[in-house]
Amino acid sequence: MASEPDPQQQFSLFDSETPEAAATAGAAAPVGKFSNFVVYVDESGDHGMATLDPNYPVFVLAFCVFYKGHYSEKVVPALHKFKFNHFGHDLVVLHEHEIRKEKGAFKFQSRQHRERFQGELGELIEASNFILISCVIDKEKLRARQPELPPNPYHLALAFCLETLYELLQEKKQDDTLTHVVVECRGKKEDNELELEFRRICDGANRLGERLPFDVVFADKKVDSPGLQLADLVARPIGLHVLRPDQPNRAFDVLTRKFYCSGGRSQVGTGFEDWGLKVFPQAPESEKPR
């Protein structure tokens, strides 16, 4: 159970960073064979097609794309300070499901502490600069379209996200170097299938018909990766927004300014449908390549 922290003794999460510095993140030419970006991936929902959860019949894949300088110098220390402030140590791994269900370390001693924790976590996500690429698979519509042999929702979402990631890195002039895509281990069979599909897409089986300069890295579920934890926190709010767009969703409201969008940095918060947020299947005209 999390003890009650003293707000007067908390660490300041983020050191100052000018908007100009954030806006030019990633603009510098990469040094060596690696790009200036790293990608952390998580999912929400079950990718199986045999049965559907009537309350959550979608599968969501979320790519959080970080500029390595901002990630290592700002995001990582800020997340650890956040944990020190609320738990007294930094070994707690943030999982959306456990936070939502108030399990384990997230059984707070008071409502005030829970609300402060959730509020500051939202502020941390908002202050962390990353570009969000996601895909939501409507499994009910997918199964209706191909009832005999519906495709794997994870593989469908992965292809879209990798294609969009490549377009983003072209925009950032980082497409000639290697970018690592970090995913959480799910099991030997699932990981082998995912790696095979990942490499198939990157070898040219994609909408762009290009070889994609990405490599997949598998991380143990217990690893304390700030990037993976942030990806875990953003996936479900995206799915809930697609399922119930008229329902208040403060977490998604924060994410709207992080989605990869058609108008670039000057128009963040708009134009992200079918760019940073793809929903599939939709009406036929919405599924055509951009």
C-alpha positions as CSV (number, residue, x, y, z in Angstrom):
1,M,0.0,0.0,0.0
2,A,1.4,3.4,-1.0
3,S,2.1,5.6,2.0
4,E,0.9,9.2,2.1
5,P,3.6,11.5,0.6
6,D,4.4,14.9,1.9
7,P,3.7,17.3,-1.0
8,Q,6.3,19.8,0.4
9,Q,9.1,17.3,0.0
10,Q,8.4,16.2,-3.6
11,F,10.9,16.4,-6.4
12,S,10.2,18.8,-9.3
13,L,9.6,16.4,-12.2
14,F,10.8,18.4,-15.2
15,D,13.7,20.8,-15.4
16,S,13.0,23.7,-17.7
17,E,13.0,23.1,-21.4
18,T,12.3,25.8,-23.9
19,P,9.5,25.3,-26.5
20,E,12.2,26.0,-29.2
21,A,14.3,23.1,-28.0
22,A,11.3,20.8,-28.0
23,A,10.2,21.9,-31.4
24,T,13.5,21.1,-33.0
25,A,13.9,17.7,-31.3
26,G,15.2,15.2,-33.8
27,A,16.2,17.8,-36.4
28,A,19.9,17.2,-35.9
29,A,21.6,14.7,-38.2
30,P,22.0,11.3,-36.5
31,V,25.5,10.2,-35.6
32,G,26.5,6.7,-36.6
33,K,24.1,4.0,-37.8
34,F,21.3,4.6,-35.2
35,S,18.5,7.2,-35.6
36,N,17.8,9.9,-33.0
37,F,14.5,8.2,-32.2
38,V,13.4,5.2,-30.2
39,V,9.9,3.6,-30.2
40,Y,8.1,2.0,-27.3
41,V,5.0,-0.2,-28.1
42,D,2.1,-1.5,-26.0
43,E,-1.3,-2.8,-26.7
44,S,-4.8,-2.8,-25.2
45,G,-7.4,-5.5,-25.6
46,D,-7.1,-9.1,-26.8
47,H,-5.9,-9.8,-30.3
48,G,-7.7,-13.1,-30.5
49,M,-10.7,-13.4,-32.8
50,A,-12.5,-16.5,-31.4
51,T,-14.4,-14.6,-28.8
52,L,-15.2,-10.9,-28.4
53,D,-15.5,-8.9,-25.2
54,P,-18.8,-7.1,-25.6
55,N,-17.5,-4.3,-23.4
56,Y,-14.2,-3.8,-25.3
57,P,-14.4,-5.5,-28.7
58,V,-11.3,-3.7,-30.0
59,F,-7.6,-4.2,-30.2
60,V,-5.3,-1.1,-29.8
61,L,-1.6,-0.9,-30.7
62,A,0.2,2.3,-29.7
63,F,3.7,3.4,-30.8
64,C,5.3,6.1,-28.6
65,V,8.1,7.7,-30.6
66,F,10.7,9.5,-28.4
67,Y,13.6,11.8,-29.4
68,K,16.4,10.1,-27.5
69,G,17.8,13.3,-26.1
70,H,14.5,14.3,-24.5
71,Y,13.7,10.8,-23.4
72,S,17.0,10.2,-21.6
73,E,17.5,13.6,-20.1
74,K,13.9,14.6,-19.3
75,V,11.4,11.7,-19.4
76,V,13.4,9.0,-17.6
77,P,14.4,11.1,-14.6
78,A,11.0,12.7,-14.4
79,L,9.3,9.3,-14.2
80,H,11.7,8.2,-11.5
81,K,11.1,11.4,-9.5
82,F,7.4,10.8,-9.8
83,K,7.8,7.3,-8.3
84,F,10.0,8.6,-5.4
85,N,7.4,11.2,-4.6
86,H,4.5,8.8,-4.4
87,F,6.1,5.5,-3.3
88,G,9.4,6.4,-1.7
89,H,11.4,4.3,-4.2
90,D,11.4,3.8,-7.9
91,L,10.9,0.1,-8.3
92,V,7.1,0.3,-8.9
93,V,6.2,-0.5,-12.5
94,L,3.3,1.6,-13.7
95,H,0.6,-0.6,-15.3
96,E,-2.7,0.9,-16.5
97,H,-4.7,-2.1,-15.4
98,E,-3.3,-2.2,-11.9
99,I,-3.7,1.6,-11.5
100,R,-7.3,1.5,-12.7
101,K,-8.2,-1.5,-10.5
102,E,-6.2,0.0,-7.5
103,K,-4.1,-3.2,-7.0
104,G,-0.8,-3.7,-5.3
105,A,1.2,-0.5,-4.8
106,F,-1.8,1.4,-6.2
107,K,-4.0,0.8,-3.1
108,F,-3.8,4.3,-1.8
109,Q,-4.4,5.2,1.8
110,S,-6.6,8.1,1.0
111,R,-8.7,9.5,-1.8
112,Q,-6.7,12.6,-1.8
113,H,-3.5,10.7,-2.5
114,R,-5.1,8.7,-5.3
115,E,-6.4,11.9,-6.9
116,R,-3.0,13.7,-6.5
117,F,-1.3,10.6,-8.0
118,Q,-3.7,10.5,-11.0
119,G,-3.5,14.2,-11.6
120,E,0.3,14.3,-11.5
121,L,0.6,11.2,-13.7
122,G,-1.6,13.0,-16.3
123,E,0.7,16.1,-16.0
124,L,3.7,13.9,-16.5
125,I,2.3,12.3,-19.6
126,E,1.3,15.8,-20.9
127,A,4.8,17.2,-20.3
128,S,6.6,14.2,-21.9
129,N,7.3,15.0,-25.5
130,F,6.6,12.0,-27.8
131,I,4.8,11.4,-31.1
132,L,1.9,9.0,-30.9
133,I,1.1,6.5,-33.7
134,S,-1.7,4.1,-33.1
135,C,-4.2,1.7,-34.7
136,V,-7.5,0.5,-33.4
137,I,-8.9,-2.7,-34.9
138,D,-12.7,-3.1,-34.6
139,K,-12.8,-6.8,-34.2
140,E,-16.5,-7.1,-34.5
141,K,-16.5,-5.4,-37.9
142,L,-13.4,-7.3,-39.0
143,R,-15.0,-10.6,-38.2
144,A,-18.2,-9.6,-40.0
145,R,-16.1,-8.7,-43.1
146,Q,-14.1,-12.0,-43.1
147,P,-16.0,-14.5,-40.9
148,E,-14.2,-17.6,-42.3
149,L,-10.6,-16.6,-41.6
150,P,-10.2,-13.1,-40.1
151,P,-6.7,-11.7,-40.1
152,N,-4.6,-11.3,-36.9
153,P,-5.5,-7.8,-35.5
154,Y,-2.0,-7.4,-34.1
155,H,-0.5,-7.9,-37.5
156,L,-2.9,-5.5,-39.2
157,A,-2.2,-2.8,-36.6
158,L,1.6,-3.4,-36.7
159,A,1.7,-2.9,-40.5
160,F,-0.1,0.4,-40.3
161,C,2.0,1.7,-37.4
162,L,5.3,0.7,-39.0
163,E,4.3,2.3,-42.3
164,T,3.3,5.5,-40.5
165,L,6.5,5.4,-38.5
166,Y,8.5,5.3,-41.7
167,E,6.7,8.3,-43.0
168,L,7.5,10.2,-39.8
169,L,11.2,9.3,-40.0
170,Q,11.3,10.4,-43.6
171,E,9.9,13.8,-42.5
172,K,12.6,13.9,-39.7
173,K,15.3,12.9,-42.2
174,Q,16.1,9.8,-40.1
175,D,15.0,7.1,-42.6
176,D,18.6,6.2,-43.6
177,T,19.5,5.0,-40.1
178,L,18.3,2.1,-37.8
179,T,15.4,2.8,-35.4
180,H,14.7,0.3,-32.6
181,V,11.1,-0.7,-31.8
182,V,10.7,-2.0,-28.3
183,V,7.8,-4.4,-27.5
184,E,6.9,-6.3,-24.4
185,C,7.3,-10.1,-24.4
186,R,4.0,-12.0,-24.5
187,G,5.2,-15.6,-24.7
188,K,7.6,-17.6,-26.9
189,K,5.0,-18.6,-29.5
190,E,3.5,-15.1,-29.7
191,D,6.9,-13.4,-29.8
192,N,8.2,-15.7,-32.6
193,E,5.1,-15.0,-34.7
194,L,5.4,-11.2,-34.0
195,E,9.1,-11.1,-35.0
196,L,8.4,-13.1,-38.2
197,E,5.6,-10.6,-39.1
198,F,7.7,-7.6,-38.1
199,R,10.5,-8.7,-40.4
200,R,8.1,-9.6,-43.3
201,I,6.6,-6.1,-43.2
202,C,10.1,-4.4,-43.0
203,D,11.3,-6.5,-45.9
204,G,8.8,-4.8,-48.2
205,A,5.4,-6.4,-47.5
206,N,3.8,-3.0,-46.7
207,R,1.6,-0.4,-48.3
208,L,4.7,1.7,-49.3
209,G,6.5,-1.2,-51.0
210,E,9.7,-0.1,-49.2
211,R,12.3,-1.8,-47.0
212,L,11.8,-0.3,-43.5
213,P,14.9,0.4,-41.4
214,F,13.6,-0.9,-38.1
215,D,14.6,-3.6,-35.7
216,V,12.4,-5.1,-33.0
217,V,13.6,-5.5,-29.4
218,F,11.7,-7.7,-26.9
219,A,11.6,-6.6,-23.3
220,D,10.7,-8.7,-20.3
221,K,7.4,-7.8,-18.7
222,K,9.1,-6.9,-15.4
223,V,11.6,-4.5,-17.0
224,D,11.5,-1.0,-15.6
225,S,11.3,0.9,-18.9
226,P,9.8,4.4,-18.7
227,G,9.0,4.3,-22.4
228,L,7.1,1.0,-22.1
229,Q,5.2,2.2,-19.1
230,L,4.0,5.4,-20.9
231,A,3.0,3.3,-23.9
232,D,1.0,1.1,-21.5
233,L,-0.8,4.1,-20.1
234,V,-1.9,5.6,-23.4
235,A,-3.3,2.5,-25.3
236,R,-6.6,2.0,-23.4
237,P,-7.7,5.6,-23.5
238,I,-7.4,5.5,-27.3
239,G,-9.6,2.4,-27.4
240,L,-12.2,3.9,-25.1
241,H,-12.4,7.0,-27.3
242,V,-13.1,5.0,-30.4
243,L,-15.7,2.9,-28.6
244,R,-17.4,5.8,-26.9
245,P,-16.4,9.0,-28.6
246,D,-19.0,11.1,-26.7
247,Q,-17.9,10.0,-23.3
248,P,-15.6,12.3,-21.3
249,N,-12.0,11.0,-21.6
250,R,-9.5,13.3,-20.0
251,A,-6.6,11.0,-20.8
252,F,-7.4,11.0,-24.5
253,D,-7.8,14.8,-24.4
254,V,-4.2,15.0,-23.4
255,L,-3.1,12.6,-26.2
256,T,-4.8,14.6,-29.0
257,R,-1.8,16.9,-29.0
258,K,0.7,14.0,-29.3
259,F,-0.7,12.2,-32.4
260,Y,1.2,12.4,-35.6
261,C,-1.0,14.7,-37.7
262,S,-1.3,16.0,-41.3
263,G,-0.5,19.6,-40.4
264,G,2.8,19.1,-38.6
265,R,3.7,20.8,-35.2
266,S,1.8,24.0,-36.0
267,Q,-1.5,22.1,-36.1
268,V,-1.1,19.5,-33.3
269,G,-4.4,18.3,-31.9
270,T,-6.2,18.3,-35.3
271,G,-5.9,16.2,-38.5
272,F,-4.7,13.1,-36.7
273,E,-7.5,10.8,-37.9
274,D,-6.0,8.2,-40.4
275,W,-2.5,9.6,-39.6
276,G,-1.6,9.1,-36.0
277,L,-4.9,7.4,-35.2
278,K,-6.1,4.7,-37.7
279,V,-9.4,2.9,-37.1
280,F,-9.9,-0.3,-39.1
281,P,-12.2,-1.3,-40.7
282,Q,-14.0,1.8,-41.6
283,A,-16.0,2.9,-44.7
284,P,-14.2,1.8,-47.9
285,E,-13.1,5.3,-48.8
286,S,-11.4,5.6,-45.4
287,E,-9.2,2.6,-45.9
288,K,-7.5,3.7,-49.0
289,P,-3.8,4.7,-48.7
290,R,-3.2,8.3,-48.1
